[in-house]
Amino acid sequence: MSVMGHVAVRPAVEAEAPSVSRVMADSLRNGYLPLLGKSEVERLVGHYCSLSRIRTEIGAPGSGPGWLGWLVAVEPGGVVLGAAAGGVAQAGAGEVYCLCVNADRRREGIGSALLEAVSEQQRGAGAGRQLISLRSARDPLLPFLDRHGFRPSEEAPEGMRYARPL
């Protein structure tokens, strides 16, 4: 577990599944509605933010190198402010599957703390680089990724995949 100010980053527990689902759904709706449209955003929310899916994933951290589990950023009292998930799906390459922070708590270092915790997990699993896929070439996550050293990956010339060394 890492602590940043008054926010702790640690593995999620099953009781936090509703909070993880809510933070992720709100992030998709707030960040992607203008880019992807309502029907696509709601399709993504229905698929990725399903409570049963997140409960199952929280219950299976480290179930394989491709899945290292959900992490949450919580303030004292257990309020979930953000969530992240990742794994090492291919030898030497970590994948960030999700990184989201409550909209009203952005720019406080919470996303950076979550990304660092995912990065630590991936380094421990043998990753030397980290990848993330984006939903749009105008993804709202791009400035954050740029600040953290991510650059467009040669693997996806259309600019929807970013990478950085770990």
N, C-alpha and C positions, 0 to 999 in steps of 0.2 A: 504494500500500500504506500502511496506517496501522498504528501500533504502540501498543498499550495495555499498559503494564507489560512483561511478558515475553511477551505474546501479540501476534502480527502478524496483521492481516487483509489478505488478498490474493486475487486470482483463483485459483480451483481449477485444478489440473492433472489430466490424465487418470488418473495413477497414484493420485490421491486419491479416485477414484470409489467404491471399496469403503468408505472411511472416511465419506464423505458419506452413502452409502446406510445404513450402520450407525447413524450419529448420528440421521438422520431416522427410521429404523425404531424405534430405541429411544425417541425422543421421542414418536412416535405411540403406541407401546405403553404407555409410562409415564404419559403425560398423558391419554390418551383412552379407555383400556380401561373404566374405571368409567362413563364418560359415553356411549360408543357401543356397547359390547359387543365381544366377541372377534371375531365374524365380520365386522363392519364395519371394525374396526381392521385385521384381516388383509387385507381387501379393499383398503383404502387403502395398506397397506404393499406389497402385491403390485403395485399400480398405480404409485404414486409413488416407491417405493424400489428399483425394478428397476435392477440394475446396468447393463444395456444402455441404459436410458433416461438414466440419470445420465451415463454415459460420452458419449453423443451430445450431451447438453445442455452438458457441460463443453467439448466440442469445438466448440461453436457460440456462444461469447460474442459479443454484439453482432450476432447474425445478423439482427436487426431490432429496432426500438424496443420491440416487445412482449417481447423477451427480451434482457436485459443480462448474463446469465450467473450462474454460481455463484461465491460468495465463501466462503472458509474462514477460520476463526480457528485459527491454529496456534501451538504453543509451540515453543521451540527444540528442534531434533531432528525437527521436522515432524509431531508428533502433532496430529491434527485434533481440536479441542475443540468446534467448532460450525460451522454452515454456514447460508448465506442465499442467496436468489435473488429477483430481481425484474425488472421491466421497466416500460415505459410503453406500455401497451396502447391507451390512448385519449389524445388530445391533452391535455396538461397534467396528467394523472393517473398517478402512479406506482402500481404494484401490487407488494406484497410477496407473493411466491408461497410462500416457505418461510423460516422462521427457527427454528433449533433449536440447542440447546447440550447437551453431555453433562450428564446429570442430576447427577453428582457435582461439576460445575464451575459450577453456577448460582450466581447472586448474587455473581459476581466481575467483572461489567461486560462479559463476553464478548458477551452478547446485545445490549447497548447499542452496543458497538463494531461489531458486524455490522450492526445497524440503521442506524447512522450511515454506514457504507460504502455500503450499498444506497441510502440517501437521497442521498449525494453523486453516485452514478451517475445517479440519477433527476433530480436538479436539473440535471446536465450534459446530460440528454436533454430538458430543457424542462419538467419536471414542477413544478407549483406546489403540488400536494397529493399525499397518499399514502393508499392504501387497502389494507385487508387483510380477507380473508374468514375467518370462524371456522367451526369444525365444530359448535359447541354454544353455546347461550346461557350456559352455565356454563364456558366455555373456560378452561383453566388459564393461558392467555396474557393474560387480561384485566387483572390487576393490573399487569403489565409494560407493556401498551399504554396503560393509564391514566396511568402515570408518565411516559410519553413523549408525552402530549398527544393520543392518539387518543380520539375520541368516536364514539358511534353515528352512522352515516351515515343521512341522510334517504332515501337510495336503497333501503335495506332496513329497513323499519320493524320487522321481527321481531328486530332486534338482532344479526344475524349478520354485519354489515359495519361496519367502523370506518374512520374517516378522520381525517387531521390535515393542517394546512398544512405545507408544506416550507419 
